[in-house]
Amino acid sequence: MLKANIQVAYDVITPKYFFRPGVVRYPLSARSDFEINVLSTLISLTPGTLILDVSEDKKALYIHAMYLKSPEAFVRQLKEGMEKDY
């Protein structure tokens, strides 16, 4: 976590542009407000990410990522690391 925060800070203050920002639609398996809240909080703790919105039907999160090479890979990594289908 410390290393990732240092990398984000370095990228922000240096003139060279290292990051590739983008917005991703993240489909949710979580259904309750509590589950969505916990998941979005955990995702926001990841350096370089920010939750922008939850869809009105509560089936998707919209996430801004500073380091987005592949939206599909980003979603897959989050699914594997933070959310499990039950």
Secondary structure, DSSP 8 states (H G I E B T S, - for coil): -HHHHHHHHHHHHSSS---B-EEEEEE----SHHHHHHHHHHHHHSTTEEEEEE-TTSSEEEEEESB-S-HHHHHHHHHHHH----
